[in-house]
Amino acid sequence: MIKTFRVISYLEGISYILLLFIAVPIKYYANDPSFVKLLGMPHGLLFVAYVILSLVNSKKYNWSFIKTVVVLISSIIPFGTFYVDYKYFKTDLRRN
């Protein structure tokens, strides 16, 4: 379950960065909203999957309240999902 979460986390982080730093500037500076429309739906689906998997893993692996909150908040901070992956989940996989 953690491996699936890590993949979704990575994809969500990439889609957020693309949306925030490429699609939105193109929308406002080039007056072309097509990239936002193209990236918006996949990012939204990945975001929802990230939140759901975060809550499921929180229950399954008995995460502390602080860890759960940090993991959830990281999804709205650019590059946050990569930080969480590095801080919490790379070491978890080495133990297994």
N, C-alpha and C positions, 0 to 999 in steps of 0.2 A: 504494500500500500504506500509506503514511503517513496519507492521508486516512481510510482505513478504520480504522486504528489510533486516530486522533484521535476518531472517532465512538464507537468502542467504549470508549475511555478516558473520554469525557464521560459516556456512559450508565452506565458502571461507577461513576464517581464519584457521580453523582446517586443511583443505587440504593443505594450504600453509606451515603450521608448520610441518605436516607429510612429505611433499615433501622436505622441506629444511633441517630438522633436523634428518630425518630417511632415506628417500629414497636416497638422494644425498650422504650422507656418506657411505651407503651400496654400492652404485654404485662405488665409488672411492676406498674404503678400501677392499671391498669383490669382486670387479670386477663383480658385478651382477646388470646390468641395468634394471632388470625386474620390480623393485618397482617404478622406475622413469617412466617407460612406463605405469605401472598400475595406478599411481596417477596423471600423467601429464595431460591426457585428461580431467578427471573430474575437476581438478583444473583450467585448461584453460577455460572450459565452465563456471565454477562458477565465475571466474575472469571477464569474459566478461559480465555475467549477473549482477555482482556487479557494474561494471562501467555503464552499461545501466540504471540500477535501480537508481543509484546515480544521473545520469543526469535527469532522468524522475522526481524523487522526488525533485530535485533541482528546476525544473520549477514549479511543482505542488504546492510545499509548500513555494515557494519564499525564498529559502535559500540565505544567503549572499554569495558573491564570496569567501570569506575566508572559510566559512563552507564547501562549495562545494569542494574547493581545498584540505582542510584537509581530508575530507571524501575520495576523490580520491587518495590522496597520501598514506593514511593509508593502502590501499590495497597492497602496495609494501613493507611495513615495517612489519616485523614479529610482531605479536600480535597487530598490528595497528587497525585492525577491531574491536577487543575487546575494545580497548581504546575509539574508536569513539562511539561504542554502549553505553558504560558506560557514556561518557561525554555528548552526544547529545540525545540519543534516549530513555534511561530509564526514564528520566525526562519528555520527550514528551508524553510517554504513561500514566504517572500519571496525566497529565493535562486533558487527554481525558476522 
